[in-house]
């Protein structure tokens, strides 16, 4: 699997976890723990994935939980 596809797969997996937590009204959950990924990805890759993930979450929150 290419590095790009591997990163996208992790981002999507974490995003799916976030959506599942939101559907169950769970807040303050932890996502993208560096320890979970540093054996497979560089810290630069982890930072990239975390930033992409945060962007997806931000978009979802603006659309689904405005002013909260």
Secondary structure by P-SEA (a helix, b strand, c coil): ccaaaaaaaaaaaaaaaaaaaaaaccccccccccccccccccaaaaaaaaaaaaaaaaaaaaaccccc
